[in-house]
Amino acid sequence: MEGFSRCLDLNRTVTVVFSIIFSFLTAEANVISKTAGSRVTLPCNTSDGSLTQVTWTMNGVLLLTFAPPRELHWTPRAKNMSLNMPLLKNQMYELVIDAAQKFHTGNYSCATISSPGGVWEKHWELIITDKGDNWNIPVPIVATVVAAVSVVFILTLVIACGICKRRAKNNTQSSTAEMHQEQPADIYENCLEIQRYQSQHSQFSSCNSRAH
């Protein structure tokens, strides 16, 4: 029973670890890490239907907006950051930064409104580092390493759970075998007691007969 409880605890641990890994990989899926001077493109979600409006924001502040048939509108901040957005649907109204700098680091959001598709949003976290930052590791590599280590950890837990189950099974079989071994001994001892009682009772009966 104790081994079974341990296995349940291990199974719960595996489930929790897997959930954490899944959440981590999902959260990191829209993170882009680039070095300064790199060209960056951030695609935007597009829905089926007639496009009504596209907006890009950075840290909640409006950058670009496009509402056909009107022209693309840049805010002063977007112009200072040298941002651009192609007006072609096949380019997914992506945000383009030709030479990204550290001040471009931030959280970007794209929202599209179409009829009858409704509202669609896409979120990106952009990280720009200096070229000399040797500590910078691309996010996909980090995610791959974390996933590999997590798989090894989960396999270890699964193996440990299997060992616990085998030990629990062996302990149960051993206990059953001991019970079967103890039963004949108890029966034999009970038989001896009965024989002693019968022998003493027979001797007592014989003495009484002689006395009469």
N, C-alpha and C positions, 0 to 999 in steps of 0.2 A: 504493500500500500504506500509506503514511504517512497519507494522508487517511482511509483506511478505519479505521485504528487510532484516529485522533482521533474519528471518529464513534462508535466503540465506547465510548471514554472518555466522550463526551457522553451516550450512552445510559445508561451506568452512573450517571453523575451525576444524570440525570433520574430514574432509578429510586430512587436514594437520597433525593433531595429529596422525591419524592412519598411515600415511606415515612415520612419525618419529618413531613411535613404531615399525613398520615393519622393518625399516632400523636398528633400535637398536637391535632387536632380531636376525636379519640376521647377523649383524656384530659380535654379541656375540656368534654365534653358534659354532665357531671354536676356542673359548678361553677355555683353561684348567688352572685351579688354583689348585695347590697341595701344601702340606706342605713338608718341607725339610725331606729327607729320604724316600719319597714315590716312588713307582715304576710308571713310566710314559711310556705309549705307544702312539705314534702318527701314526695313519694309513696313508697310501699313496694311492692316486688314482691309479687304474690300469685299463687299457683299453683292449678291446678285440684285439686279434691278437698276433703276436710273439713279445715278449719283446726285445727291442734293448738296452735300457739304463735306469737306475734309478739313480737319484742324490738327495741328501739331502743337504740343505744349512741352515745356521743360520745367520740371519741379513745380508744376501747376500753373506756370506763367505762359500765356499765349505767345507762340512764335510765328506760325503761318496759318493762313486760312484760305480755302478755295471753295467757292460756291458758284458753279457754272450757271449761266454763261459769263459770270463776272470774272475779272482777272485775278490772278494769284495775289494775295495781300501779305506783305512782309511787315512785321512789327519792327521798330527801331532796334530792338535787341537781336532779332534774327539777322538784320543787315549787319550789325556789328560783329556777329559770330560767323558771317559768311556762309549762311545756310541756304540750301536750295531744295526745290521739290519738282521733279519732272511731272508734267501734267498728262502723263500717259497711263492708262489703266493697266497695261501689261507690265508697267514698272511698279505697280502697286502703290503709286503715290508715295514713294519712299523719300525719306529725308536724307539729303546728301551733304556730307562735310568733306570737302576736297583735301584739306590738310588739318586734321584734328589737333587741337592743343589741350592742355590740361584743364583750361577753363570750360571746355566742352563736357567735362565729366558731370554726369547728373542722370536723373530719371526722366525719360522721354515717353510721351503718350500720344498715340494717334487715334482719332475718332472719326469714323465715317458715318454719314447718314444717307440712306438711300430709300427709295420707294419702289416696291413694298418691303424691302429687306429689313429696315429698321436701323438701329444703332449698333455699330461694331467697334470694338476697341482693341488696341495692341499696345503693350507696355514693354519698354526696353530700359535696361540699366547700362549706361555707357561709362567705361572706366578708361581714362587716358593717362598713361604714365610716361615719364621721361625715358629716352632711349638708354640711358645709363642705369636704369633701375633693374639690376640683375635679379632682384628678388621676385620680379613679376613673373608669374606663371600663368599661361593661358587657362581660362576657366574650363574648357573641355578636358584638358589634361588633368586638372584637379578633380573634376567629376569622375574621370576614368579611374584615377588612383583610388578615390574614395569608394567607388563601386567595387573595384577589385578587392580591396581590403575588407569591405563589408561581406562580399561573397565568401571569402576565406573564413571570416568570423562566423557566418551563418552555417557553413559546412562543419566547422568545429562544434558548434552547438548541436547540430543534427547528429553527429557521431557520438557526442557525449550523451545525448538522449537515448540513442540506440544501446549504448553500454549500460545505461541505467535500467532500461527495459530488460536486457538480458540478465543483469544482476538480480532484479526483482523476480524474474521468472525462476532463476536458479534457487533463490532463497525460498520461494514458495514450494518448489519441488523438494528441497532439503527438509523443510518443515513437515511436509506430507510424509516423506520417507521416515522421519524420526517418529512420527505418530504411529505409523504402521509397525515400526520396530518395538515401540513401547507397549503396544496392545498385547502381543503374545506373552511378554514377560509378566504383565499384570494378570493375564488369564492364568498363567502357570502358577504364580504366587497364590492366587485365589484357590486354585485346585489343591495346592499343598495345605492351605488353611482348612479346607473342607475335609481333607483326608485326616488331618490331625484331630479335628473335632469328632469325626466319626470313630476314629480309633479310641479316643478317650471315652467317648460315650459307650462304646462296646465294652471296654474294660469295666466301666462303672456298672453296666447292666450285669456283667458276669459276676461281679462281687456281690451284688444284691441277690442273685440266684443262689449262690453258695450259702449266703447267710440264712436264707429260708430253708 
